[in-house]
Amino acid sequence: MNSRVFIREQFRRYYQKDFVLDNVIIPEIEKREFGFNLFEGWMLRHKSFKNNEDLKTFIGTSVPSDVYFSCAYYYNPEAEMDKKEWLGADLIFDIDADHIQTACDKIHDVWTCESCGFSGRGITPEKCPICNSEKFNTITWPCEKCLASAKAETIKLLDVLMHDFGFSKKDIRIFFSGHRGYHIHIENEIIKSLDAMARKEIVDYMTGLGLNITLNSNRRKVEDQLGVHSNIYGWIKRIKNEASKFVLEATKEDLKNIGLKENVVKAIIQNRETLSNNLRTGTFKGIRGVGVQTIEKLIAHAAEKCSVKIDTVVTTDTHRLIRLPQTLNSKTGFKKIEFSPSEIDTFDPFKEAVAFKEGAVTLFILNAPEFRIKDEIYGPYKNQKATLPKAAAILLLCKGKAEVIESG
């Protein structure tokens, strides 16, 4: 059986029988543009719908591989881009494991240059190191460690949005993307009219772009810069707390990796608690072997840890198409699913986002790492036949790691 035909049939069953759009909130749906990746291999854009029911009917009939809607509001969403008449846009953040350095990405993520064929593992570079091409074929995997890293970045983002920008939980909508990350939507009148440049200012703040971490050698001025016993929030407090935590927990290797010499590492380890307290409170009390340059390196490392790893292009794009909630992600067969910010610590995408719950499929599995669906562990597999529950089978098929032999 052709695997792509099988996947489309399973998507059809989901969209015609199990797809629920009634309780999905799409503010001003009639002003949104919708786009659809089709299994036939092309994208349908510039569609609009008056209500959720019309949209659901269209999806059930056309059976797309992926469904998107615009963050933007338009006077005429079905027109070509230059004639739509932009009215505003939601503020969207996309956090994806593809943009986060993890210990496991070199194990399961592979990229290949489309121009010269050179390949490597881990995060895909901006340009091929051999031919400078910017086009790559990538193979990624939604492992638990990658998704945990994406969740940690999402928690950082929520913290900044609520404490630094003053958004409340009711302003923020949070979604699992259905693949390797999370989407955060902010839909209110305050941000609706922000142009691309204003959104870039928000991006720069989130990522710490332009942050000055050079300290004055004068003790009193250093303390002024660090904010002695300051109760303020924002970057200063965040950096102090992160640097303080790092000094308490860092191994010798961790300290050497940020550019510290052996004698400085030894001094830090011998004075962990004192230095940690100094950094947390913003004081600059003398510790033999730990000078201003060392403090700067600790602060630089903390600043990098505090920066939020977002896809900057998504946030600044005032016309962006983003995946529609409750629809399937063709890279996994999982749903894009919404949950409240207060649930993020306990949210489990390998349980909550599973769309296919009945049936079994016999596959020939080419190569797949160990993975979990709900409470069951599967794999690893290599060049072998196996019968799996439909959700596990579709994940492997969507990732191109298996072929269908028989479905039940």
N, C-alpha and C positions, 0 to 999 in steps of 0.2 A: 504494500500500500504506500502511496506517495505521502510522505510526512507532512508536507505543506497542505495538501488537501485534507489530511486528517485534522490538523490544527484548525483550519478554517471551519471545518464541520463542528468541532468542539466549541469554537467561538460563537458560531451560529446558534447552537443549543443554549449557550449561556445567555446571549442577547435576546433570544426569543422566549426563554423560560424563566431564567433566574435574575435577569438584569432589573434592578430596582432604581428608578430615577425620581420617584415621587417626592422623596424627602431630601433630595440633593438641592441645596440652595445655589442658584445661579442668578445673582443680582442683575436686573435689567437684561434678561436673556435676549430680548429682541434687538438689543444694540450690540450684540457680540458677533464676531465672525467665528465660524466653525470650520475645522479642517479634518480630513480623514485620509489616513494611509490605507490603501486598499490592497488586498491580497493579489490583485492583478498586477501590482508593481508600480502604481502611480498614485499621486496625491490629489485629492479633490479639495479645493479651497473655496473661499468666498460664499459659504452657505450661511443662512440665518434661519432662526426658528422662533415662533411666537411664544412657545411654551415647552415645558419638559416633555409633555406627552407627544408632541409632534417630533421632537428630537429623538425620543425613544423609538418611535415607529420607524424613523429613517434609519437608525442604527440597526434595528432588527431586520430591516429589509436589505440594506447594503452590506452588512457584516464586514466592517472594516477591521484591519489589524490593529489600528491605533486611532484614538479619537482625541481631538484637541479643540480648545476654545480660546479666544483672545483675552488677554488681560485688559485690552483696550475696549472702550465703548465708542461706537461710530453712529453717525446719523444715517449712513447707508452702508451697512456691513457687507452687502452682496456686491458692491461695486469694486472696481480695481483699486489698488492701494492709494493711488493719488487722487481718487474721487470719493473715498469713504467718508471724509470729514470727521476727523478725530475729535472726540469729546472729552477724553480723559482715559486714565488707566489705573488698574489696581497696582499695588506694589508687590512684586513677586520675588521670592528668594528660592534658589535651587541649590540644595546641598547634596552632592553626589560623591560616592567613594572614588569615582574616577579622578577627582581633583584632590584627594587626600593621600598622603604618603602613609602606607601601612606596612606592617611586617610581612603580611601575607600576599601583597599584590604581585610580588616577583615569583610567587609560586603558581598562581592561577591566571594572571593577566598577561596576554601576549599581544604585541602590536607588530604590524608588518607594513613597510613603506610600499605604497601602490606603484611608485615609480621605479625603484631599483631593487625591491624585494628584500632589503635589509630588515631584520627583525630583532626585537628585544623583549624583555619582560619588565613588568611594573607599569608606572604611569606613562602614558603616551607622550612623547616629547612634542614641543610645538613645531619643530622642524626635524627632518631626518638628518642624523649626524653624518651621513655619507653624501647625500645629494641635495639636501636642503628642501626637499619637497615637504608640503604641509598636509598631504593626503595619506591617511593610514587606514588599514583594516585592523580592527581591534576585536579581541576575544576576551571578555571579562566574565567574572563569576560573582554572584551575590552571596558571599560567605558571611558567616555570623560576625567575624572580626571586622570585616569591612563595614557592615551595617552598624555595628557598635560604634565604630569611629564616626560614621555619618550622624548617628544619634547624638554623640558627644558634641559635635559641631553644632547641631541643631539646638541643643540645650544652651550652648554659649550664645547663639543667635537670639534665642528667646529672652535670655537674661539682658542682653543689650537693648533689645526692642522695648522691654518693659521698664528697665531701670534708667536707661540713658535717654530713650526717646519718649517714654511715658505712655506707650500703648498699654491698654488693659487686655486681659485674656479674652474679653468679648470682641476686641478688635482683630484678633489674630486667629486665622484658620490654619491648621497644620494637617498635612497629609503624608502618608507613605506613598512614594511615587510608583510602586509596583516593581521596582528594579533594585537599585543600589543606593537609594537616598530618600530625601524628604523635600517637600515643597511647603513653603509658608506663604500664605496669601494675606494681604492686608487690604480690606475693602472699606474705605470710608471717604468722605468728602474732602478731608484735610489733605490727603495725599493724591487724590484723583487727578488734580491739575498739574502735578509736578512734571516738568519736562526732563529730558534725558540728562542734562547737566546737573539738575538738582538731585536726581537719583544717583548720579555718579558721586556726588558729595556724600551721600549715605553709604555707598559702596566703599569709598575711601576711608570713612570712619570705621566701618565694620572690619576692614582688612588692616587698618593701622597705617595706611599709605601716608608717607610724609611725617610720621611720628618722629620727633627729635629725642633721641636717647643719650645725647652727649651731656655729661655732667660737668659742672664747674668744680675746680679743684679746691675751692674754699668750702670748708665744712658747713658753715652756716648757709651758704648759697645752695649747696647740695641738698641740705635738709629742706630748704624752701622749695626746691624743685620736686622733691619726693613727697612733700606735704606732711610734715611731722604731725603724727596723731590725727591725721585728717579723717573726717567722717564722710567726705565727699565720695561720690561714686565715680563711674567712668574709668578711663584708661589708667589713671594714676593708682587708684585703689586696686584695680584688677591686676596690674603689673606687680605691685608690691606683694599682694597675696600669692600670686603665682611664683614669684622669685623666692619668697619665704618658704613656700611648700617645696620647691625644687631643691633648695639648700638642705632641707631636712631629709629628703628622700633620695637624693642623687648618689649613685655609686661613683667610684673613682673614674670609671670609664665614661660615665655621663658627663662628669666635669671636664675631663680631657676633650671630649667631643665638642665642647663649646669653645675650645681654644685656650684652656687654662694649663699652665705649666705644672710640673710635678710638685714643686715646692708650694705653689698656691693651692693646689688640690689638698695637700697635706694640711695646710693652715685652715682651710675651710672645714675639713672633716674634724679637726681638733676643736673647732669653735662653732659647730653646727648651730646649736641652740641660740647662742648669742647673736650670730650673724643673721639667723632666721628672724629673730625678734627685731633686730635693727631694720631689716628690710621691710618687715610687716608694718612697723611703726613709722618708718621713714627717717630714722635717725642715722647718723654717720659717725658712730663711735669707732675709734681706732682699733683694729685687730691686726697684729703684726703679720705681714705677708699678704694682706688683703687691702689693696688700694683702690683708687677711683676707677682705674681701667678694668679691674676685676669686677667691680660693682656694675660698670657699664655693660660688660659681657653677660653678667647674670640678668640684668634688666633687658638686654637685647633678646636673650633667649626667652625670657618671660613674655616679652611683647609678641614674639613669634607664636608662642603657645596660646596667647590670648586672642590673636587675630582669628576672625571667623572665616573658614574656608568655603566661601560661596562661589557660585558661577557668576562672575561679575557681569558678563554679557547679558544674562537673563534679567537681572535687576534693572539695568539701564535701558533695556529695550522696551519702549512704550507701545510696541505693536506685537509683542511676543505671543505666540500660541503656546498654551500649557495644557498638559494632559487633563482630560475631563474626569472628575471623581466617579468612582464605581465602574469605570471602564477598564478593560484588560490591557496589560502591557505586553506587547508581542515579544519582548525579550525574555519573559518568564512565564506568562500566563497568570500572573498575580494581578490583583485589583489595585488601582489607586484608591486609597481608603482614608477617610477623615477620622480624626480623634481629637480630643481636647488637649490643650497644652498641659493640663494637670495630669494627663495619663501617659505622658511621654516616657517616664521612667519604667513603666510596666508594659508598654506597648510591645507586642511581639509580632513582627511582620510575617514570620513563618507560620503563624496561627491565624492572625486576624485577616490577612490579605489573600488567603486561599480561596479560590473561586470554584474549583472543581472538586466535588466531595464524594462522588459515587463512580463505580466502575474501575476496571483494571485494564492495563495495556501491556502486551508483551513486546519487548524491544530488543534490538541488538544495540548494545551500548559500546560506543567506540572508546571513549575515555571520559571519566567523570570523577571529580573528587567526592569525598564524603560530604553529605548534606542532610539537613533536617526539614521535614514537613510535619507540622504539628509536633507531636511528641515522638515521632519515629525517625530513626537514623537510617540513611541509605548510603550504599557505596563504601569505599571507592570501587569503581568498575573500570575494566579495561578489556575491550574486545570480547564481550560475553553477552549471553542472552539472559534476560531477567524479566519477570512479570511484576509490575509496580502499580500502585494506586494511580489514578488518572492525574492528580495534581503533580505528583513526582515525575510521571512520564512526560507530561507536557512541558515542565521546566527543562528537562533534558532535550526534548525535541526543539523547543524554542531556541535553546543555546547551540543547536547543531551538534549535539554530542551523542545522538542516538537516531535510530531509524525504526519505524513501526513494522512489526511482524504481524501482530494480531491484536484486535481490540475487543473487549468484552462489554 
